Amino acid sequence: MAHAPNRKRGRPRSAEADTAAPIQALDRGLMVLAALAREETATLTELSLSVGLPPSTAHRILITLQRHGYVELDEATQTWMIGVESFRIGSSFLLRTNVVEAARNAMRHLMEATGETANLAIGDSGDVVFVSQVETHNPIRAFFRPGTRGPMHSSGIGKALLAEMPRAEVEKIFQRKGLPEFTAKTITAPGALFANLEETHARGWALDDEERYLGMRCVAAPIFNAHGEAIAGISVSGPTVRFPDRVVAEFGPRVRQAAAEVTRLIGGVGA
């Protein structure tokens, strides 16, 4: 009699696994690592204050992380920084999907056609996270290093993704994250923002009109997977002086076309 193959599992059989308490040491280690990633470099005192741990505890965590290559210490300045092992593991996320690789040529062509920086970002827990960028050669330009996270409602790519979501899902994000104001142009009224998202959906591209940073504009469009779900967005961004309304109207269709090309390359289906 043939035996059924063992079923693969990602968690224990016990139903209590979902409600198990976190491992405190690991929880604290990840807190320190996340804080260091945000700060780029920090002293022991700065890190301990940032995560709310005694310096001795924070130091033991850092030593453990250093032993495994996740953090490094600059002896001259006595500042800690992210190590190469953190980069290697973080980069493995990008290997999970081919959207980054598929978007590279489209982003480069978009940068060359517009003369502006091209960006790629994904949505994550109500935020937009930048994962790749092709910079313009202009001296004044937008810059988002991989891993940069920001609110969706004030981002070109964020709004491009929101415009493709069911309204109920968008409302949940707004309830959880709020609609903080960053500039006088940030759209913080839900009614006005939903109207903006409807306009975005209708034309196929979004505009960040100095809503996150004064003096900066961004034009973005969504990338879809095989299920027709918006999983990422592509954009061009730069100083408002180089993004007058006439240029924005030209960039919009170009960005939408670039996003459509990436959608095609990953086997996606546009909405």
C-alpha positions as semicolon CSV with decimal commas, in nm:
position;residue;x (nm);y (nm);z (nm)
1;M;0,000;0,000;0,000
2;A;0,146;0,333;-0,106
3;H;0,210;0,585;0,165
4;A;0,108;0,944;0,111
5;P;0,408;1,176;0,109
6;N;0,463;1,380;0,421
7;R;0,295;1,716;0,393
8;K;0,536;2,006;0,407
9;R;0,471;2,255;0,685
10;G;0,585;2,608;0,761
11;R;0,469;2,596;1,124
12;P;0,413;2,336;1,400
13;R;0,095;2,132;1,411
14;S;-0,005;2,291;1,737
15;A;-0,278;2,552;1,706
16;E;-0,096;2,747;1,974
17;A;0,178;2,837;1,726
18;D;-0,017;3,137;1,596
19;T;-0,049;3,287;1,943
20;A;0,296;3,195;2,074
21;A;0,485;3,474;2,248
22;P;0,778;3,618;2,050
23;I;1,134;3,526;2,148
24;Q;1,244;3,833;2,339
25;A;1,612;3,820;2,247
26;L;1,532;3,782;1,878
27;D;1,267;4,053;1,899
28;R;1,517;4,294;2,052
29;G;1,786;4,201;1,800
30;L;1,554;4,277;1,509
31;M;1,457;4,607;1,673
32;V;1,823;4,708;1,693
33;L;1,887;4,598;1,335
34;A;1,584;4,793;1,205
35;A;1,686;5,104;1,398
36;L;2,039;5,086;1,260
37;A;1,904;5,046;0,906
38;R;1,699;5,365;0,952
39;E;1,986;5,567;1,098
40;E;2,257;5,428;0,863
41;T;2,520;5,489;1,133
42;A;2,479;5,531;1,508
43;T;2,671;5,517;1,832
44;L;2,581;5,274;2,106
45;T;2,418;5,553;2,305
46;E;2,208;5,666;2,010
47;L;2,094;5,312;1,936
48;S;2,005;5,230;2,295
49;L;1,795;5,548;2,317
50;S;1,631;5,476;1,983
51;V;1,513;5,127;2,081
52;G;1,462;5,190;2,452
53;L;1,715;4,936;2,577
54;P;1,996;4,972;2,832
55;P;2,334;5,030;2,663
56;S;2,469;4,702;2,804
57;T;2,180;4,505;2,649
58;A;2,209;4,688;2,318
59;H;2,584;4,622;2,314
60;R;2,541;4,246;2,368
61;I;2,295;4,241;2,079
62;L;2,534;4,434;1,855
63;I;2,823;4,204;1,939
64;T;2,610;3,902;1,848
65;L;2,501;4,062;1,520
66;Q;2,861;4,162;1,445
67;R;2,978;3,805;1,497
68;H;2,744;3,696;1,217
69;G;2,827;3,986;0,987
70;Y;2,494;4,168;1,019
71;V;2,649;4,485;1,162
72;E;2,995;4,640;1,162
73;L;3,174;4,879;1,398
74;D;3,387;5,168;1,276
75;E;3,659;5,168;1,541
76;A;3,774;5,519;1,452
77;T;3,434;5,684;1,502
78;Q;3,284;5,423;1,735
79;T;2,972;5,410;1,520
80;W;2,781;5,101;1,416
81;M;2,647;5,035;1,067
82;I;2,471;4,764;0,869
83;G;2,699;4,478;0,761
84;V;2,726;4,291;0,434
85;E;2,532;3,991;0,563
86;S;2,226;4,210;0,621
87;F;2,255;4,330;0,264
88;R;2,283;3,976;0,133
89;I;1,977;3,854;0,318
90;G;1,778;4,165;0,237
91;S;1,864;4,130;-0,129
92;S;1,720;3,779;-0,132
93;F;1,375;3,939;-0,112
94;L;1,430;4,087;-0,455
95;L;1,504;3,740;-0,593
96;R;1,154;3,633;-0,491
97;T;1,009;3,814;-0,787
98;N;1,142;3,898;-1,130
99;V;0,981;4,242;-1,136
100;V;1,303;4,419;-1,036
101;E;1,504;4,255;-1,313
102;A;1,222;4,296;-1,565
103;A;1,189;4,666;-1,483
104;R;1,556;4,754;-1,517
105;N;1,564;4,816;-1,893
106;A;1,227;4,991;-1,888
107;M;1,351;5,221;-1,612
108;R;1,671;5,298;-1,799
109;H;1,482;5,376;-2,120
110;L;1,238;5,591;-1,921
111;M;1,523;5,786;-1,764
112;E;1,685;5,839;-2,103
113;A;1,357;5,944;-2,267
114;T;1,258;6,189;-1,993
115;G;1,596;6,293;-1,855
116;E;1,463;6,229;-1,503
117;T;1,527;5,970;-1,233
118;A;1,321;5,650;-1,271
119;N;1,203;5,462;-0,963
120;L;1,052;5,123;-0,882
121;A;0,858;5,061;-0,561
122;I;0,619;4,811;-0,406
123;G;0,340;4,840;-0,152
124;D;0,396;4,690;0,193
125;S;0,160;4,710;0,492
126;G;0,013;5,039;0,381
127;D;0,348;5,195;0,290
128;V;0,538;5,230;-0,035
129;V;0,891;5,084;-0,036
130;F;1,145;5,178;-0,302
131;V;1,342;4,880;-0,435
132;S;1,531;5,014;-0,737
133;Q;1,629;5,339;-0,907
134;V;1,801;5,461;-1,223
135;E;1,934;5,809;-1,160
136;T;1,936;6,096;-1,406
137;H;2,259;6,275;-1,488
138;N;2,108;6,609;-1,386
139;P;2,282;6,757;-1,080
140;I;1,951;6,824;-0,901
141;R;1,752;6,503;-0,875
142;A;1,537;6,285;-0,655
143;F;1,706;6,006;-0,463
144;F;1,545;5,712;-0,282
145;R;1,787;5,444;-0,169
146;P;1,653;5,087;-0,180
147;G;1,448;5,018;0,130
148;T;1,326;5,375;0,168
149;R;0,972;5,359;0,305
150;G;0,701;5,623;0,294
151;P;0,325;5,678;0,318
152;M;0,120;5,585;0,013
153;H;-0,118;5,882;0,008
154;S;0,161;6,135;-0,058
155;S;0,357;5,926;-0,309
156;G;0,316;5,899;-0,685
157;I;0,367;5,522;-0,685
158;G;0,166;5,493;-0,366
159;K;-0,133;5,664;-0,523
160;A;-0,095;5,460;-0,842
161;L;-0,125;5,144;-0,631
162;L;-0,410;5,277;-0,415
163;A;-0,606;5,367;-0,727
164;E;-0,617;4,997;-0,823
165;M;-0,731;4,868;-0,483
166;P;-1,090;4,812;-0,368
167;R;-1,219;5,116;-0,181
168;A;-1,273;4,916;0,138
169;E;-0,905;4,811;0,140
170;V;-0,792;5,170;0,086
171;E;-1,014;5,290;0,370
172;K;-0,856;5,035;0,603
173;I;-0,510;5,166;0,514
174;F;-0,618;5,525;0,580
175;Q;-0,774;5,427;0,913
176;R;-0,459;5,246;1,019
177;K;-0,201;5,489;0,884
178;G;-0,388;5,819;0,885
179;L;-0,334;6,094;0,628
180;P;-0,051;6,304;0,773
181;E;0,029;6,637;0,610
182;F;0,384;6,685;0,483
183;T;0,339;6,998;0,274
184;A;0,060;7,245;0,202
185;K;-0,020;7,033;-0,105
186;T;-0,059;6,698;0,074
187;I;-0,413;6,571;0,023
188;T;-0,540;6,496;0,373
189;A;-0,917;6,503;0,318
190;P;-1,046;6,150;0,238
191;G;-1,308;6,276;-0,007
192;A;-1,054;6,477;-0,205
193;L;-0,806;6,191;-0,200
194;F;-1,061;5,937;-0,328
195;A;-1,151;6,180;-0,608
196;N;-0,781;6,205;-0,694
197;L;-0,752;5,826;-0,698
198;E;-1,052;5,794;-0,929
199;E;-0,890;6,039;-1,170
200;T;-0,565;5,846;-1,142
201;H;-0,735;5,516;-1,222
202;A;-0,918;5,666;-1,521
203;R;-0,605;5,800;-1,692
204;G;-0,371;5,519;-1,585
205;W;-0,105;5,725;-1,407
206;A;-0,067;5,921;-1,085
207;L;0,081;6,260;-1,000
208;D;0,255;6,354;-0,677
209;D;0,232;6,732;-0,697
210;E;0,474;6,838;-0,421
211;E;0,264;6,632;-0,180
212;R;0,561;6,476;0,000
213;Y;0,839;6,724;-0,066
214;L;0,803;7,087;-0,170
215;G;0,969;7,151;-0,503
216;M;0,944;6,789;-0,619
217;R;0,697;6,624;-0,855
218;C;0,653;6,259;-0,951
219;V;0,457;6,078;-1,223
220;A;0,385;5,707;-1,164
221;A;0,196;5,409;-1,305
222;P;0,113;5,061;-1,168
223;I;0,259;4,724;-1,266
224;F;0,024;4,424;-1,258
225;N;0,078;4,053;-1,194
226;A;-0,088;3,760;-1,369
227;H;-0,401;3,807;-1,157
228;G;-0,444;4,169;-1,256
229;E;-0,330;4,292;-0,914
230;A;-0,114;4,604;-0,887
231;I;0,203;4,472;-0,721
232;A;0,451;4,752;-0,794
233;G;0,482;5,089;-0,957
234;I;0,727;5,271;-1,178
235;S;0,780;5,647;-1,179
236;V;0,990;5,943;-1,282
237;S;1,057;6,219;-1,033
238;G;1,241;6,547;-1,018
239;P;1,230;6,919;-0,937
240;T;0,901;7,097;-1,006
241;V;1,082;7,346;-1,228
242;R;1,149;7,060;-1,474
243;F;0,797;6,919;-1,429
244;P;0,557;7,190;-1,549
245;D;0,203;7,077;-1,637
246;R;0,291;7,045;-2,005
247;V;0,578;6,808;-1,930
248;V;0,371;6,612;-1,678
249;A;0,110;6,555;-1,950
250;E;0,385;6,416;-2,175
251;F;0,545;6,201;-1,904
252;G;0,219;6,041;-1,792
253;P;0,165;5,824;-2,103
254;R;0,538;5,743;-2,119
255;V;0,540;5,615;-1,763
256;R;0,218;5,421;-1,819
257;Q;0,373;5,259;-2,127
258;A;0,686;5,165;-1,930
259;A;0,472;5,008;-1,657
260;A;0,273;4,818;-1,921
261;E;0,596;4,682;-2,068
262;V;0,710;4,554;-1,728
263;T;0,365;4,403;-1,674
264;R;0,403;4,219;-2,006
265;L;0,752;4,095;-1,924
266;I;0,643;3,937;-1,595
267;G;0,336;3,779;-1,752
268;G;0,098;4,024;-1,590
269;V;-0,245;4,137;-1,697
270;G;-0,335;4,505;-1,683
271;A;-0,654;4,613;-1,512
